[in-house]
Amino acid sequence: MPSDDRVPPGTDPRSAADQVDRALITRWLAGDERAATALVERHAAALARFAASVGERTDVEELVQDTFVRAFGSIESFRGESSLRTWLFTIERRLMLDRRRAERRRPERVSVEEGDAATEYTALDGVVAGETEARVHAAIGGLSPLQREVFTLRVTEGLSYKEIADIVGSTEGAARVHYHNAMRAVKERLND
């Protein structure tokens, strides 16, 4: 007999994931600590990818941990109107916005070390790969913060426009427009 966190074969993958998450939440609320660990294992990598993709450069692991702390602290308020992953992305996004506001209030100091100096590449492949990666990052970096978030959630995480709208606090149509404008801007920058 399958446990309560398994889903019958042939079920829609998103629906199946939602069912597994709900079963794990139920088990965790009933006192099963392993269920909380399973939830973290299921979603931590996606949260870290999203944070890194939208420009978080430091303490990504801490941000992911803070997201789970906040989520587990208010899990009773999770109504299941969206997927757990969407809810977690929303919490993480709010934490990132809070961090950015706090960082704007204090000046940033960067020390430059001798080892930070640019060095010569030893192979053409390294140069080409580095230039390509830099161009892609620059193209994505040239997007507005909202476009960058929408673009990342769609391309990296494969979320639907409805899920993206829930995370960024907009309508599904607006999320679609932001994504298409971001995609057009990235293509134009890469073709320059």
Secondary structure, 3 states (H helix, E strand, C coil): CCCCCCCCCCCCHHHHHHHHHHHHHHHHHCCCHHHHHHHHHHHHHHHHHHHHHCCCCCCHHHHHHHHHHHHHHCHHHCCCCCCHHHHHHHHHHHHHHHHHHHHHHCCCCCCCCHHHCCCCCCCHHHHHHHHHHHHHHHHHHCCCHHHHHHHHHHHCCCCCHHHHHHHHCCCHHHHHHHHHHHHHHHHHHHHC
